Amino acid sequence: MDGRHRSAGSAASARLRGEASSRGDRATGHTPQANAYAQIEATLPYATHSHIRDVFENGQAVDLDRVWPLFARANYKGFMSAEYEGEEDPSTGVPKLVEKIKTLCRKYSSV
């Protein structure tokens, strides 16, 4: 795999795990979540697929209503998969996440 094909969320996930923390982030006062959304946006022009998650690896909820306009503005046409990691029983949590994804796709789709 060359460096151009990457999941839109992988850089953000690394940041939230603390793998790429730096003094610059503390100095600017940016929260890990704010940096995660900026990193998602920065990777979208290169992404061919994305793993949609409902929570970051640090347990914070992902604001999918904030993420979807990023995909729309980037004219993202790649694949998406759902990764359910919530606290709710997967038999009820997964269908809710999938429905949320479908709703957001309909809302922001230009096709």
C-alpha positions as a Markdown table, in Angstrom:
| # | Residue | x | y | z |
|---|---|---|---|---|
| 1 | Met | 0.0 | 0.0 | 0.0 |
| 2 | Asp | 1.4 | 3.4 | -0.9 |
| 3 | Gly | 1.0 | 6.4 | 1.3 |
| 4 | Arg | -1.9 | 7.8 | -0.8 |
| 5 | His | -4.4 | 5.2 | 0.2 |
| 6 | Arg | -5.4 | 5.6 | 3.8 |
| 7 | Ser | -8.5 | 5.5 | 6.0 |
| 8 | Ala | -9.7 | 9.0 | 6.8 |
| 9 | Gly | -9.9 | 8.2 | 10.4 |
| 10 | Ser | -6.5 | 6.6 | 11.0 |
| 11 | Ala | -4.5 | 9.7 | 11.6 |
| 12 | Ala | -7.2 | 11.0 | 14.0 |
| 13 | Ser | -7.3 | 7.6 | 15.8 |
| 14 | Ala | -3.5 | 7.7 | 16.3 |
| 15 | Arg | -3.7 | 11.2 | 17.7 |
| 16 | Leu | -6.4 | 10.1 | 20.2 |
| 17 | Arg | -4.3 | 7.1 | 21.3 |
| 18 | Gly | -1.5 | 9.6 | 22.0 |
| 19 | Glu | 0.8 | 8.1 | 19.4 |
| 20 | Ala | 1.5 | 11.4 | 17.7 |
| 21 | Ser | 1.2 | 13.9 | 20.5 |
| 22 | Ser | 3.5 | 16.9 | 20.5 |
| 23 | Arg | 4.2 | 20.1 | 22.5 |
| 24 | Gly | 2.7 | 22.1 | 19.7 |
| 25 | Asp | -0.8 | 20.8 | 20.5 |
| 26 | Arg | -0.5 | 21.7 | 24.1 |
| 27 | Ala | 0.9 | 25.1 | 23.2 |
| 28 | Thr | -2.0 | 25.9 | 20.9 |
| 29 | Gly | -4.6 | 24.7 | 23.3 |
| 30 | His | -6.2 | 22.4 | 20.7 |
| 31 | Thr | -8.1 | 19.5 | 22.2 |
| 32 | Pro | -7.5 | 16.0 | 20.9 |
| 33 | Gln | -11.0 | 15.9 | 19.5 |
| 34 | Ala | -10.5 | 19.2 | 17.6 |
| 35 | Asn | -7.3 | 17.9 | 16.1 |
| 36 | Ala | -9.0 | 14.7 | 15.2 |
| 37 | Tyr | -11.6 | 16.5 | 13.1 |
| 38 | Ala | -8.9 | 18.6 | 11.4 |
| 39 | Gln | -6.9 | 15.4 | 10.7 |
| 40 | Ile | -9.9 | 13.7 | 9.2 |
| 41 | Glu | -10.5 | 16.7 | 7.0 |
| 42 | Ala | -6.8 | 16.8 | 5.9 |
| 43 | Thr | -6.8 | 13.1 | 4.9 |
| 44 | Leu | -10.1 | 13.1 | 2.9 |
| 45 | Pro | -8.5 | 14.1 | -0.4 |
| 46 | Tyr | -6.4 | 11.0 | -0.3 |
| 47 | Ala | -8.8 | 8.5 | 1.3 |
| 48 | Thr | -10.3 | 5.7 | -0.7 |
| 49 | His | -12.2 | 4.2 | 2.3 |
| 50 | Ser | -13.3 | 5.2 | 5.7 |
| 51 | His | -14.2 | 3.4 | 8.9 |
| 52 | Ile | -17.1 | 5.2 | 10.5 |
| 53 | Arg | -16.9 | 4.9 | 14.3 |
| 54 | Asp | -19.3 | 6.1 | 16.9 |
| 55 | Val | -16.6 | 6.7 | 19.5 |
| 56 | Phe | -12.9 | 7.7 | 19.4 |
| 57 | Glu | -10.4 | 5.3 | 20.9 |
| 58 | Asn | -10.3 | 7.5 | 24.1 |
| 59 | Gly | -14.1 | 6.8 | 24.6 |
| 60 | Gln | -15.3 | 10.3 | 23.5 |
| 61 | Ala | -18.3 | 10.3 | 21.2 |
| 62 | Val | -17.6 | 11.1 | 17.5 |
| 63 | Asp | -19.9 | 13.9 | 16.3 |
| 64 | Leu | -20.9 | 12.4 | 13.0 |
| 65 | Asp | -23.0 | 15.4 | 12.2 |
| 66 | Arg | -19.7 | 17.3 | 12.3 |
| 67 | Val | -17.8 | 14.7 | 10.3 |
| 68 | Trp | -20.3 | 14.2 | 7.4 |
| 69 | Pro | -20.1 | 17.8 | 6.0 |
| 70 | Leu | -16.3 | 17.2 | 5.8 |
| 71 | Phe | -16.9 | 14.3 | 3.6 |
| 72 | Ala | -19.4 | 16.3 | 1.5 |
| 73 | Arg | -17.1 | 19.3 | 1.0 |
| 74 | Ala | -14.2 | 16.9 | 0.0 |
| 75 | Asn | -16.5 | 15.3 | -2.6 |
| 76 | Tyr | -15.7 | 11.9 | -1.0 |
| 77 | Lys | -16.7 | 9.0 | -3.2 |
| 78 | Gly | -15.0 | 6.2 | -1.4 |
| 79 | Phe | -16.3 | 3.2 | 0.6 |
| 80 | Met | -17.4 | 3.4 | 4.2 |
| 81 | Ser | -17.6 | 0.7 | 6.8 |
| 82 | Ala | -19.2 | 0.9 | 10.2 |
| 83 | Glu | -17.1 | 0.1 | 13.3 |
| 84 | Tyr | -19.4 | -0.2 | 16.3 |
| 85 | Glu | -17.5 | 0.3 | 19.6 |
| 86 | Gly | -20.3 | 1.7 | 21.8 |
| 87 | Glu | -21.4 | 0.6 | 25.2 |
| 88 | Glu | -24.8 | -0.5 | 24.1 |
| 89 | Asp | -25.5 | -4.1 | 23.2 |
| 90 | Pro | -24.3 | -4.5 | 19.5 |
| 91 | Ser | -27.6 | -6.1 | 18.6 |
| 92 | Thr | -29.3 | -2.8 | 19.1 |
| 93 | Gly | -26.3 | -0.4 | 18.8 |
| 94 | Val | -25.2 | -1.5 | 15.3 |
| 95 | Pro | -28.6 | -1.0 | 13.7 |
| 96 | Lys | -28.7 | 2.5 | 15.2 |
| 97 | Leu | -25.3 | 3.4 | 13.9 |
| 98 | Val | -26.1 | 2.1 | 10.4 |
| 99 | Glu | -29.4 | 4.0 | 10.4 |
| 100 | Lys | -27.5 | 7.2 | 11.5 |
| 101 | Ile | -25.0 | 6.6 | 8.6 |
| 102 | Lys | -27.8 | 6.1 | 6.1 |
| 103 | Thr | -29.6 | 9.3 | 7.3 |
| 104 | Leu | -26.4 | 11.3 | 7.0 |
| 105 | Cys | -25.7 | 9.9 | 3.5 |
| 106 | Arg | -29.1 | 11.0 | 2.4 |
| 107 | Lys | -28.7 | 14.4 | 4.0 |
| 108 | Tyr | -25.4 | 15.2 | 2.5 |
| 109 | Ser | -25.4 | 13.2 | -0.8 |
| 110 | Ser | -25.4 | 15.1 | -4.0 |
| 111 | Val | -26.1 | 12.0 | -6.1 |
